[in-house]
Amino acid sequence: GGGFDLVTIKDIAAEAQVSVTTVSRVLNNKADVSKQTRARILDIIERMGYRPNNIARGLVLKKSRTIGLIIPDISNPFFPLVAKGVESAGRKCGYSVIFCDTDKRLDKEREAIDLLKDNRVDGIILSLSTGNKGLLARLREENYPLVLIDNRITDTSYPTVTVNSVLSAYTAVSYLVSLGHSDIGHITGSLQSKTGEDRLTGFRTAMSDHGLEVNEDWIFEGDYTKESGYKQMKRLLRGKQRLTAVFVANDIMAVGCYEAVFEAGLRIPDDISIIGHDGLDVFSFLRPTLTTMYQPQRELGEKAVECLIKQIEKPNDYDRRQDITLDTTLLINESTS
């Protein structure tokens, strides 16, 4: 051919005068080949420059050495960092990653799962909407390897890697209270997500533990986008009573809040304190700098891979109930006073 002759397992077997099965056993590190034969075959493989083809190998081994990652919104800078963690941890273990973005749509989530399964990925890491919870039971029946990330879904038989959102929100609100604030509002994440619900729970619990009234007119539901942060902050500022601080369920919505506050001719933190959630580097340009709860995004991705590969490679002694919860850290900056 054009200077490249592809060496196949058959060629190796012919050269070594053994069966294809024996070569395959050596390639897959199976025990029942004698030391001498193994050494001879490895030597021939080396000399002939054989490269195992992953797909072909996958057909023999029923493993494609790829994993799928399904995320709700690639334009949310939180997820590319998670994806980086997934990609680097996957590569270390010899797996490549296929990404799907669902645009937070239930139908696209279902399509993405089918697409990845059709492409024979060995397992999937996904941030799933609560509305698609029913899919999990079906996948569980097939014993399909899966790890949920970022959004916990209650009473599912799959492990979840997430941060402790209740505690995280609790810490954020307690910090505002420690600064002397009592008129505190909250712009929630989507309440269709466990993450959004949990941060609201943390907000309410912190307020009541500090003996403060929750003003229901100061709780607005966002959807994790900048636009929703802007819109809900405008509504908060229109209220008759003026609140002095807001806990915002993620940093992107906080960017929208900044816009609304500046537009109203107010200053942060002199007129209103803002605390976000996620600690994303991309928002380090914000002035005043944003006080926020930092989530270890890359580590979330890495832990999810670890968890998934255990299911793929040791399906029988894998404990499914093992959820992994990481902690957030309060990053104090200039947006609170």
RODO-2510 file (C-alpha; in nm, 4 decimals, decimal comma):
residues 337
     n   res          X          Y          Z
     1     g     0,0000     0,0000     0,0000
     2     g     0,1150     0,3571     0,0601
     3     g     0,4032     0,2559     0,2800
     4     f     0,1652     0,1527     0,5617
     5     d     0,0876    -0,2132     0,5943
     6     l    -0,1583    -0,2656     0,8724
     7     v    -0,0498    -0,5559     1,0876
     8     t    -0,3399    -0,7666     1,2136
     9     i    -0,3649    -1,0200     1,4945
    10     k    -0,3713    -1,2858     1,2212
    11     d    -0,0279    -1,1787     1,0980
    12     i     0,1125    -1,1981     1,4504
    13     a    -0,0398    -1,5431     1,5004
    14     a     0,1029    -1,6702     1,1676
    15     e     0,4494    -1,5384     1,2503
    16     a     0,4430    -1,6873     1,6019
    17     q     0,2797    -2,0083     1,4793
    18     v     0,0076    -1,9881     1,7423
    19     s    -0,3698    -1,9400     1,7222
    20     v    -0,5356    -1,5963     1,7016
    21     t    -0,6931    -1,6745     2,0398
    22     t    -0,3509    -1,7064     2,1993
    23     v    -0,2387    -1,3694     2,0615
    24     s    -0,5647    -1,2186     2,1848
    25     r    -0,5028    -1,3684     2,5314
    26     v    -0,1587    -1,2070     2,5438
    27     l    -0,2962    -0,8692     2,4314
    28     n    -0,5621    -0,8803     2,7020
    29     n    -0,3235    -0,9961     2,9730
    30     k    -0,5012    -1,3253     3,0314
    31     a    -0,3101    -1,5659     3,2558
    32     d    -0,3209    -1,8973     3,0706
    33     v    -0,0308    -1,8479     2,8266
    34     s     0,3134    -1,9818     2,9117
    35     k     0,5889    -1,7302     2,9955
    36     q     0,7982    -1,8277     2,6921
    37     t     0,5071    -1,8043     2,4466
    38     r     0,3976    -1,4713     2,5922
    39     a     0,7512    -1,3301     2,5635
    40     r     0,7844    -1,4548     2,2048
    41     i     0,4485    -1,3058     2,0991
    42     l     0,5222    -0,9707     2,2660
    43     d     0,8547    -0,9654     2,0872
    44     i     0,6874    -1,0237     1,7483
    45     i     0,4217    -0,7609     1,8253
    46     e     0,6990    -0,5137     1,9017
    47     r     0,8974    -0,6063     1,5893
    48     m     0,5996    -0,5949     1,3511
    49     g     0,4639    -0,2718     1,5010
    50     y     0,1140    -0,3994     1,5786
    51     r    -0,1296    -0,1343     1,7100
    52     p    -0,4515    -0,2696     1,8596
    53     n    -0,7491    -0,0986     1,6992
    54     n    -0,9768     0,0171     1,9808
    55     i    -1,3026    -0,0379     1,7948
    56     a    -1,2013    -0,3830     1,6706
    57     r    -1,0762    -0,4628     2,0173
    58     g    -1,4033    -0,3317     2,1539
    59     l    -1,5972    -0,5826     1,9445
    60     v    -1,3924    -0,8673     2,0885
    61     l    -1,3952    -0,7350     2,4434
    62     k    -1,7419    -0,5737     2,4292
    63     k    -1,5729    -0,2543     2,5559
    64     s    -1,5251     0,0596     2,3480
    65     r    -1,3016     0,2441     2,5979
    66     t    -1,5232     0,5509     2,5600
    67     i    -1,7570     0,7148     2,8074
    68     g    -2,0344     0,9639     2,7444
    69     l    -2,0828     1,2963     2,9243
    70     i    -2,4241     1,4635     2,9026
    71     i    -2,4473     1,8202     3,0293
    72     p    -2,7401     2,0642     3,0290
    73     d    -2,5729     2,3808     2,9055
    74     i    -2,2247     2,4171     2,7582
    75     s    -2,2592     2,7977     2,7672
    76     n    -2,2636     2,7812     3,1479
    77     p    -1,8896     2,8053     3,2304
    78     f    -1,9398     2,5650     3,5221
    79     f    -1,9748     2,2657     3,2891
    80     p    -1,6617     2,3005     3,0708
    81     l    -1,4597     2,2815     3,3949
    82     v    -1,6427     1,9643     3,4977
    83     a    -1,5827     1,8324     3,1431
    84     k    -1,2084     1,9033     3,1760
    85     g    -1,2026     1,6944     3,4925
    86     v    -1,3896     1,4116     3,3180
    87     e    -1,1640     1,4273     3,0126
    88     s    -0,8338     1,4261     3,2018
    89     a    -0,9363     1,1526     3,4474
    90     g    -1,0772     0,9466     3,1580
    91     r    -0,7577     0,9791     2,9573
    92     k    -0,5464     0,8646     3,2552
    93     c    -0,7532     0,5448     3,2624
    94     g    -0,7381     0,4976     2,8844
    95     y    -1,0922     0,6168     2,8058
    96     s    -1,1948     0,8850     2,5590
    97     v    -1,5039     1,1015     2,6125
    98     i    -1,8010     1,1883     2,3887
    99     f    -1,9886     1,5063     2,4916
   100     c    -2,3572     1,5887     2,4467
   101     d    -2,5250     1,9196     2,5353
   102     t    -2,9012     1,8977     2,6024
   103     d    -2,9907     2,2632     2,6304
   104     k    -3,1804     2,1704     2,9505
   105     r    -3,4468     1,9908     2,7436
   106     l    -3,5956     1,6597     2,8562
   107     d    -3,6359     1,5259     2,5012
   108     k    -3,2724     1,6072     2,4199
   109     e    -3,1592     1,4270     2,7368
   110     r    -3,3421     1,1131     2,6248
   111     e    -3,2003     1,1427     2,2715
   112     a    -2,8472     1,1904     2,4036
   113     i    -2,8692     0,8752     2,6166
   114     d    -2,9946     0,6709     2,3172
   115     l    -2,7292     0,8195     2,0898
   116     l    -2,4463     0,7342     2,3295
   117     k    -2,5776     0,3827     2,3857
   118     d    -2,6058     0,3317     2,0071
   119     n    -2,2437     0,4406     1,9855
   120     r    -2,1587     0,1673     2,2346
   121     v    -2,0073     0,3855     2,5047
   122     d    -1,9180     0,1818     2,8138
   123     g    -2,1017     0,4128     3,0528
   124     i    -2,2428     0,7628     3,0924
   125     i    -2,1887     1,0555     3,3309
   126     l    -2,4836     1,2907     3,3216
   127     s    -2,6548     1,5856     3,4786
   128     l    -3,0183     1,4726     3,4507
   129     s    -3,3358     1,6751     3,4973
   130     t    -3,5646     1,5516     3,7734
   131     g    -3,8371     1,5153     3,5079
   132     n    -3,6432     1,2327     3,3410
   133     k    -3,6057     1,0315     3,6593
   134     g    -3,8061     0,7463     3,5000
   135     l    -3,5198     0,6720     3,2587
   136     l    -3,2986     0,5622     3,5458
   137     a    -3,5064     0,2586     3,6386
   138     r    -3,4926     0,1348     3,2793
   139     l    -3,1133     0,1761     3,2636
   140     r    -3,0766     0,0085     3,6005
   141     e    -3,2646    -0,2996     3,4726
   142     e    -3,0055    -0,3256     3,1947
   143     n    -2,7314    -0,2806     3,4560
   144     y    -2,6072     0,0098     3,2482
   145     p    -2,3079     0,1906     3,4110
   146     l    -2,4108     0,5452     3,5005
   147     v    -2,3107     0,8248     3,7361
   148     l    -2,5201     1,1345     3,8045
   149     i    -2,3309     1,4584     3,8451
   150     d    -2,4222     1,8026     3,9850
   151     n    -2,7958     1,7363     4,0213
   152     r    -2,8938     1,4710     4,2751
   153     i    -3,2123     1,2768     4,2041
   154     t    -3,3769     1,1302     4,5123
   155     d    -3,4199     0,7534     4,5658
   156     t    -3,2406     0,6524     4,2499
   157     s    -3,0238     0,3430     4,2426
   158     y    -2,7348     0,5301     4,0819
   159     p    -2,4456     0,7077     4,2546
   160     t    -2,4290     1,0872     4,2428
   161     v    -2,1268     1,3148     4,2607
   162     t    -2,2275     1,6581     4,3809
   163     v    -2,1564     1,9295     4,6356
   164     n    -2,3516     1,9671     4,9563
   165     s    -2,5813     2,2425     4,8280
   166     v    -2,7857     2,2729     5,1486
   167     l    -2,4757     2,3307     5,3599
   168     s    -2,3242     2,5565     5,0963
   169     a    -2,6274     2,7886     5,0867
   170     y    -2,6444     2,7771     5,4665
   171     t    -2,2832     2,8971     5,4863
   172     a    -2,3450     3,1788     5,2350
   173     v    -2,6497     3,3122     5,4219
   174     s    -2,4802     3,2762     5,7618
   175     y    -2,1934     3,4869     5,6297
   176     l    -2,4386     3,7630     5,5256
   177     v    -2,5985     3,7469     5,8720
   178     s    -2,2544     3,7742     6,0353
   179     l    -2,2061     4,1019     5,8435
   180     g    -2,5236     4,2331     6,0115
   181     h    -2,7761     4,1701     5,7312
   182     s    -3,1288     4,0608     5,8185
   183     d    -3,3235     4,1742     5,5085
   184     i    -3,1952     3,9035     5,2755
   185     g    -3,3401     3,7833     4,9438
   186     h    -3,2667     3,4763     4,7349
   187     i    -3,2640     3,4193     4,3594
   188     t    -3,2943     3,0426     4,3321
   189     g    -3,1719     2,8112     4,0594
   190     s    -3,4322     2,6128     3,8685
   191     l    -3,6601     2,4469     4,1238
   192     q    -3,6965     2,1579     3,8783
   193     s    -3,3427     2,0689     3,9909
   194     k    -3,2509     1,9166     4,3258
   195     t    -2,9574     2,1588     4,3369
   196     g    -3,1936     2,4577     4,3161
   197     e    -3,4247     2,3099     4,5815
   198     d    -3,1345     2,2301     4,8133
   199     r    -2,9929     2,5825     4,7958
   200     l    -3,3378     2,7218     4,8771
   201     t    -3,3604     2,4815     5,1742
   202     g    -3,0184     2,5964     5,2959
   203     f    -3,1312     2,9596     5,2630
   204     r    -3,4512     2,9014     5,4631
   205     t    -3,2779     2,6947     5,7321
   206     a    -3,0037     2,9515     5,7848
   207     m    -3,2585     3,2329     5,8157
   208     s    -3,4653     3,0458     6,0713
   209     d    -3,1607     2,9236     6,2677
   210     h    -3,0536     3,2886     6,3009
   211     g    -3,4020     3,3897     6,4135
   212     l    -3,4771     3,5871     6,0950
   213     e    -3,8041     3,6181     5,9040
   214     v    -3,8024     3,4932     5,5462
   215     n    -3,9813     3,7475     5,3295
   216     e    -4,1500     3,5354     5,0589
   217     d    -4,1635     3,8425     4,8296
   218     w    -3,7837     3,8299     4,8255
   219     i    -3,7527     3,4793     4,6836
   220     f    -3,7562     3,4572     4,3038
   221     e    -3,6866     3,1557     4,0861
   222     g    -3,4139     3,1931     3,8229
   223     d    -3,2907     2,9311     3,5783
   224     y    -2,9114     2,9662     3,6189
   225     t    -2,8813     3,2095     3,3233
   226     k    -2,7547     3,5680     3,3317
   227     e    -3,0873     3,6941     3,1898
   228     s    -3,2848     3,5386     3,4752
   229     g    -3,0489     3,6953     3,7314
   230     y    -3,1015     4,0348     3,5690
   231     k    -3,4798     3,9995     3,5512
   232     q    -3,5283     3,8730     3,9073
   233     m    -3,2924     4,1331     4,0565
   234     k    -3,4961     4,4067     3,8856
   235     r    -3,8084     4,2609     4,0494
   236     l    -3,6384     4,2510     4,3897
   237     l    -3,5354     4,6151     4,3615
   238     r    -3,8910     4,7204     4,2716
   239     g    -4,0258     4,5948     4,6060
   240     k    -4,1624     4,8522     4,8522
   241     q    -3,9196     4,7501     5,1237
   242     r    -3,5538     4,7625     5,0345
   243     l    -3,3557     4,4468     5,1061
   244     t    -2,9844     4,4809     5,1895
   245     a    -2,8396     4,1515     5,0640
   246     v    -2,9096     3,8737     4,8143
   247     f    -2,7847     3,5170     4,7933
   248     v    -2,7805     3,4159     4,4249
   249     a    -2,7782     3,0422     4,3428
   250     n    -2,4985     3,0708     4,0842
   251     d    -2,2341     3,3166     3,9636
   252     i    -2,3823     3,3630     3,6153
   253     m    -2,7100     3,4905     3,7588
   254     a    -2,5026     3,7143     3,9879
   255     v    -2,3540     3,8792     3,6762
   256     g    -2,7105     3,9632     3,5680
   257     c    -2,7789     4,0979     3,9187
   258     y    -2,4812     4,3343     3,8918
   259     e    -2,6279     4,4768     3,5695
   260     a    -2,9691     4,5330     3,7283
   261     v    -2,8192     4,7005     4,0367
   262     f    -2,5959     4,9345     3,8326
   263     e    -2,8868     5,0179     3,6016
   264     a    -3,0914     5,1213     3,9055
   265     g    -2,8120     5,3640     3,9949
   266     l    -2,7185     5,1670     4,3071
   267     r    -2,3798     5,0484     4,4266
   268     i    -2,2505     4,7076     4,5359
   269     p    -2,1892     4,6511     4,8264
   270     d    -2,2780     4,9996     4,9680
   271     d    -2,6461     4,9722     4,8770
   272     i    -2,6789     4,5973     4,8397
   273     s    -2,4510     4,3002     4,9114
   274     i    -2,4419     4,0065     4,6699
   275     i    -2,3064     3,6568     4,7289
   276     g    -2,2940     3,4018     4,4454
   277     h    -2,2251     3,0315     4,4119
   278     d    -1,9653     2,8318     4,2078
   279     g    -1,6461     3,0410     4,2266
   280     l    -1,5876     3,0425     3,8523
   281     d    -1,2576     3,1946     3,7393
   282     v    -1,4170     3,3420     3,4292
   283     f    -1,5966     3,5966     3,6473
   284     s    -1,2833     3,7256     3,8172
   285     f    -1,3199     4,0380     3,5973
   286     l    -1,6335     4,1467     3,7893
   287     r    -1,5948     4,4703     3,9854
   288     p    -1,6465     4,4746     4,2741
   289     t    -1,5086     4,1184     4,2896
   290     l    -1,7773     3,8634     4,3732
   291     t    -1,8041     3,6940     4,7126
   292     t    -1,9105     3,3378     4,6328
   293     m    -1,9154     2,9717     4,7372
   294     y    -1,6424     2,7867     4,5432
   295     q    -1,7288     2,4409     4,4046
   296     p    -1,4406     2,2115     4,3004
   297     q    -1,5647     2,1600     3,9424
   298     r    -1,2726     1,9608     3,8063
   299     e    -1,2756     1,7351     4,1077
   300     l    -1,6482     1,6677     4,0531
   301     g    -1,5610     1,5461     3,7021
   302     e    -1,2658     1,3368     3,8195
   303     k    -1,4617     1,1672     4,0978
   304     a    -1,7468     1,0887     3,8574
   305     v    -1,5040     0,9122     3,6222
   306     e    -1,3533     0,7133     3,9084
   307     c    -1,7005     0,6056     4,0126
   308     l    -1,8071     0,5144     3,6563
   309     i    -1,4963     0,3125     3,5739
   310     k    -1,5438     0,1065     3,8906
   311     q    -1,8922     0,0166     3,7636
   312     i    -1,7639    -0,0629     3,4142
   313     e    -1,4671    -0,2731     3,5201
   314     k    -1,5918    -0,4341     3,8411
   315     p    -1,9691    -0,4518     3,7983
   316     n    -2,0152    -0,7237     4,0610
   317     d    -1,8414    -0,5772     4,3622
   318     y    -1,9536    -0,2215     4,3050
   319     d    -2,1633    -0,0604     4,5785
   320     r    -2,4257     0,1457     4,3957
   321     r    -2,5450     0,3473     4,6894
   322     q    -2,2151     0,5218     4,7237
   323     d    -2,2842     0,8930     4,6700
   324     i    -1,9903     1,1316     4,6740
   325     t    -2,0450     1,4739     4,8266
   326     l    -1,7765     1,7399     4,8000
   327     d    -1,7594     2,0549     5,0100
   328     t    -1,7650     2,4137     4,8915
   329     t    -1,5486     2,6959     5,0285
   330     l    -1,6538     3,0516     5,1075
   331     l    -1,4493     3,2992     4,8978
   332     i    -1,4803     3,6427     5,0530
   333     n    -1,4463     3,9283     4,8036
   334     e    -1,5722     4,2850     4,7646
   335     s    -1,9407     4,2374     4,6779
   336     t    -2,0455     4,1925     5,0424
   337     s    -2,0061     4,4325     5,3328
***
